């Protein structure tokens, strides 16, 4: 059973490697270690791999939740060094190295933040860190897929399966009557390197190396009954919280989630305590200022009355 599927690609990859109790993956644009993660199912089964993620927040979570994985705080690109990165503050999953994609996000009115990040090539990652067969490589670069592939020699380094985002990122759905065409601009080098197109799920294109072409039969049909998919409970049930996958009570995933939520709760309590203290300080400052202003106004009034000779009469009359 595929427990708590996050994406259609989860289902198809789980089917593709159903007979493997362990394996190795590389995730380009890994993002959150659990939410929407293509590799979470495999990590929970005992697999490990390499996560490449330039966003500092997501990288920190990967470090915390994926201790068996190698996590790289970098962006995959055509050349190594540093690169200009555009973070979509409103929806970090759309963040990109691609200038055309950044321009599109700007036109859509998203809040963007530009800064420099470390850039690595897949060739460099394989040469430095990979000492075994890579079962699958996922590339989600928000418009930068061609650049990622330009830094990768598929004749030398041969992942068994490739999963590559193959539609323009962040575009609104055009409806079922519209033609849903996948991007093929970066496909010819893959085919020339001995990879075969095997499946398109409406978002990602799947390719298999010729050595594993027999596995293509497992990708002929879309997710269905025999995949035994177990979807997460809706967010309003106790086993889940918004933006996170649910977990079976008592399971390691549930324990991790409880620990994470407890840590967040304590952090929020600390912030609330600090804010309450700040509010109390401001109230005291306001009252002190009001008392000072009131005393000053009374003194000025008495001075004015004395100047007019009214203050003495009041006192004599008293």
N, C-alpha and C positions, 0 to 999 in steps of 0.2 A: 504494500500500500504506500502511495506517495502521501506522506503526512503533511498537511498544511501547505499545499501548493501555493506559491506566490505568483507565478506567471505561467503562460502556456509553454514557454521554453523550458521551465522546470519539468513539466510533464514529459515533453519530448526527449529531453536529455536523460531523465530517469528511465524512460523506456529504452533509450539507446544503450544505456549502461546498466541495465537491470540485473545482469549476472555478475557485476563487479562489486565486491565488498569494500574495496579500497581503490583509490586512483588519485590523479593529480590534475588540477585545473589552473588556468590563468585567467583572471578577470580584469579586463581593461575598462576602467570606469566603474569600479566596484560599488561605489556609493555606500549606502547603509549596510551593515553586516547581516541584517535580518529582513528589513522591510524591502520588498521588491527584489530581493537578492536571488540571483540565478544559482548561486553556489551553496546557499544555506542548507538545502536538503542534503547535499553531498558531504558537507562538513559534519553535519549531525550523524551521518553514517560512518564517519571515520576517515573520510578523504581529507586531503590538505592541498594547498596550492599557493599561488602568488596573487595578491590583490594590488592593483595599481590605481591609486586614487589621489588627485591633487588637492581636494578640499580638506582643509585641516581638521574640521569637525568630524567629517566622516572617517578620516584616517585615524583619529583618536579612538573612535568607537570600534573600528576594525582592530586596533591594537588591543583593546580591552576584551573584545568578544571572540577574537580569532587568534589565540595564542599559538596554535599549531601552524598557522599560515605565516608566510613572509609578506609583510605589508609595506608597500613603497609609497611614500608621499611624493608623488610625481605624476606628470601627464605623459602618456605615450604619444610620440610624435615621429616625424620623418627623420629628425636629427637630434642628437643629444646636446644638452646645454641648459639654457633657460629659454622660456617662451612666455609671451604675453597671454594671460588667461583671463577670461571674462566670466565672472561668477554671477549667476542669476539669483539675486538675493531672495526674491519671492518664491522661487522654485529651483532649488540648487541642482535638481536633476537635469536641468537644461543648460548648465554651465558648460563652457566650450573654449577650445583653442581656435576654432574656425571663425574667421572674421565675418564671413557672409552670414553665418548663424547668429553671431553677436549683433550684426546689423538688423537682422530680422527681429530679434528679441527687443532691440531698442525701439523699432517701429511699433511693436506691440505694446509698448509702454511699460515693460518690466523694469524694475530697479536693478541696475547692473553695477558691478564693482570690478575694476580692472587692476590686475597686479601681475607680478612675475612669479613663475613657478619653475621648479626643476623639470626638465624634459628628458625622457629616456626613450630609446628605441627598443622594439621587441628583440631585435638581434642582440643588443647589449644585455637585455634581461636574460635571454636564453644562455648567452655565453657565460655570464657571471653566476647565474643562480640555478640553472636547470641541469640536472644530472640524470634524468629519467624521462620516460615517455610522457608527454602531455596528452591527456585523454580529450580534453576540450579547451578551446580558447574562445572566450567571449569578448567581443569588442563593441562597446557602446560609447562612442566618442562625440555624440551630438554634432554630426556634420563633419567630423574629422576622421572618419573611417579610412578614407583614401590615404591620408597622411600617415596614419598608424601603419597601414599595410606597406607604405613606401619604405618604412624602416624595418622591414621584415622579409627575410629570404626564406620563402616556403619550400625551396628545394633543399635547403640545409636543415631547417628546423621544421619538423612535420607533425604538428598536433593531429590527432586522429580526426577530430571534428572541429569545425569553425562555426560560431554563431555570431552573426554580424547584423547590427541594426541596419535595416535596408529601406527605411522610408524617411523623408525629411522630418527632422526632430521638431516637436512642438507645434506642428500644423494641426488645425482643427479637422475633425473627421468630416468627410464630404458626403457621407451617406452611402447606403448599400448600393444605390444605383450608379454611383460613380466608379470608374475604373480604379482599382487599387494596384498601382504599378510599383514594383520594387526597384530600388536603385541598382543599376548594373554597371555603373561607370567604373567601379573598381574591380569588377568581376573577371575580365580577361586575364590578368596576371595570375589569379587563383587557378583558373582552368588550365592555363599554360604550365603551371607548377604541379599539375597532377591532382587537382581537387575537382570533385563533381558536385553540382548543385543537387540537393536532396529534398528540401522542404522550405516552404515559406508560410509563416503563420499570421501574416498581415502586418507584422512588425519586424521580425528577424528572418534572415535567410540562413539556412543550414547547409553546410558543405561537408563532405567526407573525403578524406584522402583516398586515392585509388586502392591503396592497400586494404582499406576497410569498406570498400564499395558494397560488400554483401550486407552491411548493416543498413543500407538504404531502405530495405524492406520494412524496417521498424518505424520508418518515418512516413510511410505512404498515407496513413490515415491521421486525421486530426485527433486531439484528445477526446476520449470517449469512455464508455462504460467499463471496459476491461483495464483501464489505467487505474481504477480504484482510487480516484482522487479524493482526498479528504480536505475540504476547504476550511479555512479558519472560521471560528464563530464570528458573528457580527460584533462590531465594536462595543455594543451596549451590554454584552454578557460579561460576567466576572472574569472569564478566562482570557480576555483580550483588552487592550487599550488602544485608542486611536493611534494609527501609525505604526503598529507593531503586530507581528504574528502571534496567534494564540499558542498555548502549549498545554500538553496534558498535565493535570495536577500531579505533582510528585516527580515529574520527569526532570532531567538535567536542564532542559530548556526552560521549564517553568521556574526552577530554582534560580537560574540566571536572571529571568525576568523579574522575579520577586526582589532579588538583590538589587537589580538596577532601579526598580521603582522605589525601593526603600532609600537608596542613595539619593535619588532625585527628591523624594519627600523631605529628607533631612536638609538638603540644600535649600529647598523652598522655605522650610521652617526657619532656617538661618536668615534668609533674605527677609522674611516677614518680620522676624525679631529686629533686624536692622532698620527696617522701614518704620516699625512701631516706635522705636527709639528716636528716629529722626522726626516723626510726627510730634512726639512728646516734646522734643527740643524746640521745634518751631512754635508749638502752642505756648510754651513758657516764654520764648522770645517775644511772641506777639503780645502776651499779657504784660511783660515787662515794658515793652515799648509803649503800649497803651497807657500804662500807669505813668510813665515818664512824660508822655505827651499831655496827659490830663493834668499832672502837677505843674508842668510848664504853662499850660493855658490858665490855670488858676492863679499862678503867680503874676502873669501878665495882666490878668483882669484886676487883681488887687492894686497893681502898680498904676493902672489906668484910673481906677477910682480915686486913689490918693492924689493923682495929678489933678483931677477935677475937684478935689476937696470933698468928694462924696464918701470916701471911705471913713474919714474922721467923724462926719456927722452920724454915719451908721453906728460907729462905736460909741459916740456920746449918747445917741438916742437909745442905744442898747443899755 
